[in-house]
Amino acid sequence: MSDRFSSPDFNPTRDLADLVARARFTDLSPRAVECAKIFLLDTLGCGIAGGTGPKVDALAGAAGGWGEGGQATVWGSDRRLPTPQAALANGYQIHALEWDCVHEPAVVHPMATLIPALLAHAERRSAAGRPVSGTDLLLALSLGVEIAAMIGAASKSVMKFFRPATCGGFGVVAGLGSMEGLSADTMMHAFGIQYGQTSGTMQAHVEGSLLLGLQVGFNGRAGLTSVDLAMAGLTGPQQVLTGMYGYYKLFETEHDIAGWWPRLGREWQITRLSHKPFPSGRLTHAAVDAIQQARGELGFGPDDVQSMSASVPPLTHRLVGRPDVADPAPNYARLCIPYVSAITMIDGSCGPEAFAAGRLRDPAVHALAARVSVSLDNNPDVNALWPQHVVIVLHDGRRWERRIETPIGHPDNPLSRERHLVKFRKCWSIGGMAAEGGEALIGQVDSLERCSDVANLARMLARG
């Protein structure tokens, strides 16, 4: 560890604040700009599809009673809510179907918290005659992902709190701070105020509770209030990450700041996001990818399968190695390798229809899931997702075996633009939106540098 990182005076939160204060759009690499557009469109699509998720109307109805005014759009609907409540509702929608992008080293879904808050704020600013430009949004997205990913990736602890929520909220503060041109000192206070609101339990993940997506929305909403309060002159603690009761003492307990901080604002972590081609936990995607490869090579159907085994790292085993159950909640099934594998062996893929009520209770699916086993490998990295070792044995004696290190959607095995747009259009259609509106949104995002008011994006997400 360098002297700087071991010095008792070193405050890593200051590095984050300094980056937000000094960064400009011209600092972004062409690849960072390209990825910001790709995952902006992807996330908007996930949010529209997520409007069909469980209890969406109930959430928006409840949130409508928490204040007056309709400054911001609830995506895929004709509702408008106060800015913080719209960020909550849209964040929930994005994560409702487990289809939103992820930064794998951090185990963080940074866009789900970030984009709803940024667009809700952009609508508020547009109404006040202070529109946010496309280049400002692209920079804010890149900085928000950078901060959320850095905080998550630097952890060396077993995950106890839900990082998409906890780290995601700090990303929101960074993105909004960039939009507002805040000084590093004000950013420090905004990060401190955010820390006081940081929340997200892994118990919701274990149980497949709707709280999982709500936690994403909670921290997006909190990011908005943190920046508003800091701009109003309220103060927060300064040693947010490494203080006596800081994030890495209470939420994570071990960290590798020295290994990650030299990359800050250099590699642009937005270029390292993974697409999720399937609406299930990212850690199940190696199984889906493996089955699709095996079916293509061996040409078998579900009745031909004698067994399937997956040997996986500790985090994967803990999060998605759960047993299949007869009548799972949708969020439980999305995070279950045996269930997702059975669906893929029957359908050839895993789509949103796999988690409809009738399918979740299908005896044929569960009979096949009973042939899938998940075991723990000897990977020493408590945060590793890959590699996963998959073996499929057929009744006729044929055996297929593969080590999956970069499943489809990984930044080193990315989706093609064609497949990216196929996913977006499917999400748009699931949400019941007019096809021409989706095509217009694709064009708007593609030319975002020329956009003078990104509140127009939010308007395009309104129904009617």
N, C-alpha and C positions, 0 to 999 in steps of 0.2 A: 504494500500500500504506500502511495506517495506521501510525502510529508504533509501536503495540503489536506488530504483526506483524513489523516490521523490527527491533525491539529485540533485542540479543544475549541478553537475559535471558528472552525469550519462549520458553516450552516448551509446544508444542501438546498434548503428552500430558497435561499438568496439566489442560487444559480438558476432555479426555475423562474423566479421573478425577473431576473436580469434578462433572461432569454426572451420572455414575453415582451418586455419593455423595448428591447432593441431590434427585434426581428422585423423584417420587411418582406413584402411579397417577392422582391427580387432575390432574396436569400434562398428561396425554395428551388430545388432542382426540378428540371422538366419532368422527371419521373414522379416526384412528389406531387406536382400539380396534376399529372395524369391520374395518379392513384386517388387523390382527393376527389376528383370528378367521378371516378369509377365507384368509389364507396359512398359518396354522397347519393348518387342515383340508386345504388343497391339498397341503401338504408331507407330512402324515401319509399321504395317499392315494398320493403319489409313492413314499414309502418302502415302502408295502405292495406296490405294483406292482413296485417295484425288487427285491423279494424273489425275483422270477423272473429276475433279471438274471444275467449270466455269473459263475460262480465264487462265488456268494453262500454256498453251503454250505461250500465250501473255506475261505473267509475266516473264517466263524464257527467252523469246526472248528479252524483254526489259532489263532484268538484265544482259544479255550477252553483252550489249553495255556499261556497267559501269566499265570496267576494263579488263585487259588482263590476260590470264592464266586460266587454268582449274584444279585447285587443288582439287575440291570436286564434288561429284556425285549429280546430281538431281535425286532423287529416282524414279524408275519406268521408266526411260528414258535412252537414250544413251548420254545425255548432261553432260557436266562438266562446272562448273563456278568457278570464284574466291571464296575463302572461305566465305566471308561475304554474297555474293549474293546467294550462295547455301543454307546458313542458312535461308535467307529470303524466298527463293522459297520453301524449304522443310517445313518450319514452316507454310507457307500458305497452303500447301497441307494437312498437318496434321489436320488443323482446318477447312478445306474447307467443310467437310461433317458433322461437329458437332458430331463426333463419338469418340473423344479423351477423355481420363480420366480426372477427376476433383477432386480437394480437396474441399469438400463441405463447411466446416466452413470458408475457405478463399474465396470461389467462384473464384477459380483460376484453370486454366488448365496448370499445371507447365511443363509437358513433351513436350508440343507443341513448346514452345520457346527453351527448354533446349536441347533435343536430337539432333535436327538439328545442333545446334552450336557445341556441343561436338563432334559429328561424323565428321563434316567438319574440325574441328581443329585436330582431330585424323588423318584424311587423310593428312593434311598439315604436321603434325609431322612425320608421317610414311615416307613421301617423303623425309624428311630431316634426316632420319635415327634415329629418336627419337620416336619409337612406343609407343602407350599408351596400357597398359595391361588391361585385363578384370577386374581385381580387382580395378584398378584405375578408370575405367569407372563406376563400381558399386558404388564406394565411391562418385564420382563426381555427379552421378545421385541423390544419397541419400541426399547429401548436397545441391544440387540445389533445390530439392523439399522442403527441410527443410526451407531454407531461403525464398523462394517464398511463401510457405504456412504460415510461421510465420508472415511475413509482412502483408499478406492479412487477416489472421484470427484475428490479433490483432486490426483490424479496427472495430470501432463501428458506423461508419457513413453509411448513405444511399449511395450506390455506384453511383458515378458520372463519374468516369473514368473506363476504361475497365481493371479490375485487371488481367485477364490472360496475358495481355500485360505489364502493369506497374510492377506488382510483378514478372512476369515471367522473365523480363530482369535482375532483381537482382539475380534471381536463376541461370541464365546463368553465370553471373560474379562469383558466388560462385563455380559452377561446374568447370569452366575453371581455376579459381584460385587454386582449389584443384589439378587439373591435372598438373598444372605448379609448384606446391609446393611453392606458393607465401607466403611471410611473412604477418603477420597481418597488418603491416604498409602499404605495397603495396596494400593489399586488401582494406584498407580504401580508398585509392586514386581511386582504380578501381570502388568501389561502388559510390564514389563521381562523377566520370566521367560518370558513367551510369546514375546517377540522372539527369545530364544535358541533357541526350538524352531520358529520360523516356517519353512515349507518349501512348495514347490510349483513344479514346472518346467513350462514350456509345451511341452517336448519331448513330453510325454505327449499333449498336444492334437494336435500335428503328426502323431503316429503313430497316434492313436486307441487308445492303450494303456489297459488297465484301471487303470493307475496314476492316471488322471485322477480317477476317483471315490475311489480310495484316499486321495489327497492331501486331499480334503475331510474324510474321516474322521480322518486323521492330525492335522489341526489342531483338530478338535473334541476329540479325546482330549487333545491338548496343552493346550487351554484348561482342561480339568478339572484336570490336574496343576498348571498354573500357579497357579490359584486355591488349590488345596490347599496348595501350597508357600508361597505368600504368607501364607496364614492361619496356617501353622506358624511364621512368622517369618523365612523365607528372603527374601533381597533380590535385586533385579534392577536393571539400569541405568535411569536416569531420563530421559535424552534419547533416547527410543526412536525418535522420528520424524525429528528434525532434528539429531541429534548427529553427530559426525565420522564415525561408522560406522552411522548410523541408517537407518531404513527408506527415507527419501527420498534418501539418498545411495547406497545399495547396491541396493535393489530397484527403485526407480522413477526416480531421478536428477533429475527435475523435478517441481515441484508448484505448486499454487495454493491454499495454505491460506487466504490472505487472502480469496479469493473464496468459499470454502465454509464456513469456521469461523463466520461470523456467523449462519449458518442452524442451527447446532448446537442441538438441542433445541427448535427453534421450528417448523420446517416438518414435522418427523417424517417421515423418509425411508421409513418403512414404508408411507406413503401413496403412495409413488412406485415401488412394486414392480410389475413386469410379470408377468402370468400367462403361462404357456406352454401354449397350447391344443394344441400338437403336440409329440411326443417327439423333437425334433431341436434342434440348436443354435438359440438365439434369433435369431441373425443370418440363419438360413434362413427365418424366418417371413414376411418381406416377400415372398419368392418364392411361398410357399404362399398367402398372402393375395391376392397379385396374380392367381395362376392361378385361384383360386376366384372372384374378382370377374370375371375375363375369361370364364370358362366360363358364369357366370350371365348375362352380357350378350350373349355371342356364340353360346353353345350349341354348342361344338365338342367333339370327342373327341380322343384322343391321335394318331390317324392323320391328323387334319387339320392338325397342327402342322408347319410348315416349319422354324421356328427360334424360339428364345427367347433374349433377351439381357438381362443384368442389369448395370447400371453402379453400382458400390458404393464406399463410402468405404474408405480404406486398411486399417483394422482388420478390417472385414468381408471384404475381399479376402484378407487374410492368413490369417484364421481359417477361413473357409468357402468361399473362392473356389477351393479345391483341385480338381484334375481328378478326374473319375470314373475308377474302376479296375474291372477285371473281377470281382474277388472281394474286395470290401472287408471289413475288420473292421466290426462293427456301429458302434463309436464313430467310425470314419472316415466311414462313410456318413451318420451323423446330422449330421456337420459338413461336408457336401458339397452345395452349392447344386444342381449338375447332377443328382445322384442324388435328392435330396428333391423337386426340381421334376418329374422324370420320374415318380416315384411319385404325386405329386399330380395330374399330367395324366392318369394312368391310373385312379387310384382316386377322384379328386375330393377327396381329403384325404390327410393323412399320419398314420398311426396306428402303434402299436407293432408290428403285424404286418408293417410294411414292412421291418423289420430282422431278420426271421427268416432262418435260413440259406438256405433255398430261394429266397427273394425276392432276397437279396443277390447271387445268381448268375444271376438271370433275364436271358437275353439281350435280351428285349423292353424291359426297364427300361433296360439299358445302351445299347441302340440309340437310345432316345429321349433319354437323358441326353447322348448325343453331339451332339444338336441344341441344347444349352443352352450358352451362353458367358457368362463372367463377366469383366468388365473393371473397371479401376481408374478412379474418377472423380478430380476435382481438389479434393476436400474437404481443407482444410488441417488439420482436427482429427484428430489421430492416434488418438483414442479414440472417434470418432463411429461409430455403428451405422447411422444413417439420415441423409438420405433415400437410398433405393435407387430407381433408375429402371429400370423393367421394360418391355420391348417384346416382344410375341408376334406373329409373322407366320404366317398360315395359307396353305395351298396355294392356296386360292381367291382370294388377294390381299388378304383382310381383314387389318387391322393394329390391334392393341390396344396402347395405351401409357399408362403411369400412373407418377406419382412417389409412392412409398409413404413417408410420413413417420412415421405412428403405426400400425403394423400391429396387427391384432387382439390384444388382451391388454395393450397399452400402457396406462398409467394414464389417458391421455387418450382411449383407445378400449377401455374395459375389457370383460371378459366379463360378461354378465348373471349374476345369481345362478343362474338356471336352467342356463346353460351351465357355470358353475362346479361345480354339483352333478352335472351329467352327467359331467364329467371325473372328479370324486371317485368317483362310483359305478362308473365304468369301471375306474379304478385298483383299487378295492376288489375288484371282480369278478376282474380279472386276477390278483390275489394269492390268489384262491381262498377269500376270506373270506365268511362268512355275511351275507346282505343285511341281516338285522335288526340285526346288530352295527354295520354301517355307518350305518344310520339312527339308532341309539342314539348313535353318536359324533357325528354331525351335531348332534343335540340337545344333547349335552354341550358341544360347542364353542360353539354359539349362546348358551348360558346360562352361559358360563365365569365371569362375575363372581360367580356364586352358588356356585361350586365351592370346597369347603374343602380338597381334597387332589387336586392335579392328577396324582398318581401313578396315579389312576384312569384317566386317558387312556392311559397306557402299558399298563395291564392290559387295556384294551379292544383293544389292538393285538396281544395274544397269541393264538395259535391254540389253540383248545380251552380 
